[in-house]
Amino acid sequence: MEDPTNHNRIMDFEESQRPRERLERSGPEALSNAELLAILLRVGKKGLMPFKLVNKRCGSMGDC
């Protein structure tokens, strides 16, 4: 299985590894808090994956 941290965009992930698809297939238990929050907020930044951006913000405010 590919390491999703090597990708720059969600669309670069294999479909089975994309957070939204994993949520639909396996439920919220299968995702990290950062992935769930990124899906809800639909956030991202050029060159930074949405859930990495959420992790970065959560790290500066405390654990999510």
C-alpha positions in Angstrom: 0.0 0.0 0.0 1.3 3.5 -0.8 2.1 6.0 1.9 -0.5 8.7 1.5 1.8 11.3 3.1 3.8 11.3 -0.2 1.0 12.9 -2.1 0.2 16.6 -2.5 -3.5 16.3 -3.3 -6.3 14.0 -2.2 -7.0 13.2 -5.8 -3.5 11.7 -6.0 -4.5 9.0 -3.4 -5.7 5.7 -4.5 -9.5 5.8 -4.2 -9.5 3.3 -1.4 -7.2 5.6 0.7 -9.1 8.9 0.3 -10.5 10.0 3.6 -14.1 10.8 2.3 -14.3 7.3 0.6 -12.9 5.6 3.7 -15.6 7.4 5.8 -18.3 6.2 3.5 -16.9 2.6 3.4 -15.8 2.1 7.0 -17.4 4.8 9.1 -15.9 7.6 11.2 -14.0 5.1 13.4 -11.6 4.4 10.5 -10.4 8.1 10.3 -8.3 10.3 12.6 -9.9 13.3 14.2 -7.8 15.5 11.8 -9.2 13.6 8.8 -12.8 14.0 10.0 -12.4 17.7 10.8 -10.7 18.3 7.4 -13.7 16.6 5.6 -16.2 18.7 7.6 -14.3 21.9 7.0 -13.3 21.1 3.4 -10.0 22.8 4.1 -6.8 22.6 2.3 -3.9 24.8 1.2 -1.7 24.5 -1.9 1.1 22.0 -1.1 -0.5 21.0 2.2 -2.9 18.1 2.6 -6.2 19.1 4.4 -5.6 16.8 7.3 -2.0 17.9 7.7 -3.2 21.5 7.8 -5.7 20.5 10.5 -3.0 18.7 12.4 -0.8 21.8 12.2 -3.6 24.0 13.5 -4.5 21.6 16.2 -0.9 21.3 17.3 -0.7 25.0 17.8 -4.0 25.1 19.8 -3.7 21.7 21.6 -4.6 18.2 20.7 -7.8 17.7 18.6 
